[in-house]
């Protein structure tokens, strides 16, 4: 079951998952709606969605788990990967903030600590969406 992350629940979420410090990016899945490839687009067009899969320690159980972050109605994103960079450890953790009606999430090791709009937009990997939800599942390698 997915849980919607909101500003009031962010602190509890970040505490439970230790702000994503030392989590491992296992995958990024972009889901483009089929309707984007038809002309004209249908009414109530579907939106771009992104799922980020992390392996992280759940502080409530002190066990590793897989954390799925699901971004709905993505408005912007930037993902830069160098060759061979299909996964990495997030030594700087996650940065999440609500700005201009969107939830911004940065998941890159850029040393930034600010949650300003410019800081997110300069991150090597970030997503800005209208909604962010999450779920956990047992850890697997």
Secondary structure, 3 states (H helix, E strand, C coil): CCEEECHHHHHHHHHHCHHHCCEEEEEEEEECCHHHHCCCCCCCCCCCEEEEEEEEEECCCCEEEEEEEEEEEEEEEEECCCCCCCCEEECCCCEEEEECCEEEEECCCCCCCCCCHHHHHCCCEEEEEEEEEEEEEECCC
